């Protein structure tokens, strides 16, 4: 009801429709009493968790197949459906297997040229995971590479608003073993510190999943501990949208 | 808060997690104070709107790629995410271009053998649309075929709960023209009457979209008037979940 009252205060078109269609009660670009700017371009960047099987030949704005089947798709469907007046424009440019330096390699084309107003980055699990195999990077390299990428981003796009997702590893998942500890949490500490230093909204995905394990097992939320199920993607979407709403 | 109180009454595991994770406040199999039965098998049937590009080699329960990118996917992600204790099991068996008689042709394999507890059917737009081309069926054929299909279903699955979606055509969409009227609404009348006669929950998709046109144009919700956008899929999901919740 709060949203509804706030909407009434702001007024605007579509009130009759809102009243007759209860699920459109918040179908305005009003979130918690604050107005979302219109025409935002929102870029979702990351690795396989963001990629989630997207069709990489479909690069247009709000392209259904180009958004993949992961948390990104859930974010976009939810925000487009519930904020129809905001004219939100989403891109997904996650690529499976990416580490920070691989984002940097494709950053001109896959970030800067898109001129996002909001940039969401979820990166780090491979920076650690691949170090168990042939990758030579460390947590310090992750930290330095990530800061360099953000410096470059802010130089080109000084007004971009940032969302940084916490890289996560869910204990009990098939790909997670004792080799992940205590090293992987170091990457999470760096991600949190970077978010603070760069005034990004931080999405605490590890806590989201850890809490969810009290409700259903890891097989339900994230079978291998790295790649979320549809239900896990729902948790991520919920947490991400909260972070997004804090930006405005 | 109501859900929360009802959950407290029913009790159960996971309370601490629910309290610490606000978006899991309704992460139980409790909807509006009623308990959803556990282990429900839910089958989504229909035409291209349900199909929505699903990978037809992926036929398993809750298969991400097998669910397509339409309202079905949005239903499943939302229900699995928000009802993690219910062990819901979804199948999508929509096939593009289908009319009622084509559902009947594949009904043994694509419905009866799956033994759904809840069967959702959205069918009818092609029964009309293709009659503008080479299909000889009429609204009366649609009505008779649909009733025959449901009689057969209830004979095999006497306890199945039914959801029937209203076939819809959104005015202003590129595929919709004056040839659709007054004939197409006849199919909608039959669908509504069938839902009533067979005690199905009816999802009034036409009204959902018509109301939404007061908030954003047809190009936003359903560009060709037949196939919803992601935002249109969100509206359908919201309306479908309401109908689902009325079943219990």
Boltz contact constraints between the chains, C-beta under 6 A:
constraints:
  - contact:
      token1: [A, 14]
      token2: [B, 214]
      max_distance: 6.0
  - contact:
      token1: [A, 14]
      token2: [B, 215]
      max_distance: 6.0
  - contact:
      token1: [A, 17]
      token2: [B, 211]
      max_distance: 6.0
  - contact:
      token1: [A, 17]
      token2: [B, 214]
      max_distance: 6.0
  - contact:
      token1: [A, 17]
      token2: [B, 215]
      max_distance: 6.0
  - contact:
      token1: [A, 20]
      token2: [B, 211]
      max_distance: 6.0
  - contact:
      token1: [A, 21]
      token2: [B, 211]
      max_distance: 6.0
  - contact:
      token1: [A, 23]
      token2: [B, 238]
      max_distance: 6.0
  - contact:
      token1: [A, 27]
      token2: [B, 215]
      max_distance: 6.0
  - contact:
      token1: [A, 64]
      token2: [B, 69]
      max_distance: 6.0
  - contact:
      token1: [A, 64]
      token2: [B, 230]
      max_distance: 6.0
  - contact:
      token1: [A, 69]
      token2: [B, 64]
      max_distance: 6.0
  - contact:
      token1: [A, 74]
      token2: [B, 77]
      max_distance: 6.0
  - contact:
      token1: [A, 77]
      token2: [B, 74]
      max_distance: 6.0
  - contact:
      token1: [A, 77]
      token2: [B, 230]
      max_distance: 6.0
  - contact:
      token1: [A, 77]
      token2: [B, 234]
      max_distance: 6.0
  - contact:
      token1: [A, 80]
      token2: [B, 230]
      max_distance: 6.0
  - contact:
      token1: [A, 80]
      token2: [B, 231]
      max_distance: 6.0
  - contact:
      token1: [A, 81]
      token2: [B, 231]
      max_distance: 6.0
  - contact:
      token1: [A, 81]
      token2: [B, 234]
      max_distance: 6.0
  - contact:
      token1: [A, 84]
      token2: [B, 215]
      max_distance: 6.0
  - contact:
      token1: [A, 84]
      token2: [B, 216]
      max_distance: 6.0
  - contact:
      token1: [A, 211]
      token2: [B, 17]
      max_distance: 6.0
  - contact:
      token1: [A, 211]
      token2: [B, 20]
      max_distance: 6.0
  - contact:
      token1: [A, 211]
      token2: [B, 21]
      max_distance: 6.0
  - contact:
      token1: [A, 214]
      token2: [B, 14]
      max_distance: 6.0
  - contact:
      token1: [A, 214]
      token2: [B, 17]
      max_distance: 6.0
  - contact:
      token1: [A, 215]
      token2: [B, 14]
      max_distance: 6.0
  - contact:
      token1: [A, 215]
      token2: [B, 17]
      max_distance: 6.0
  - contact:
      token1: [A, 215]
      token2: [B, 27]
      max_distance: 6.0
  - contact:
      token1: [A, 215]
      token2: [B, 84]
      max_distance: 6.0
  - contact:
      token1: [A, 216]
      token2: [B, 84]
      max_distance: 6.0
  - contact:
      token1: [A, 230]
      token2: [B, 64]
      max_distance: 6.0
  - contact:
      token1: [A, 230]
      token2: [B, 77]
      max_distance: 6.0
  - contact:
      token1: [A, 230]
      token2: [B, 80]
      max_distance: 6.0
  - contact:
      token1: [A, 231]
      token2: [B, 80]
      max_distance: 6.0
  - contact:
      token1: [A, 231]
      token2: [B, 81]
      max_distance: 6.0
  - contact:
      token1: [A, 234]
      token2: [B, 77]
      max_distance: 6.0
  - contact:
      token1: [A, 234]
      token2: [B, 81]
      max_distance: 6.0
  - contact:
      token1: [A, 238]
      token2: [B, 23]
      max_distance: 6.0
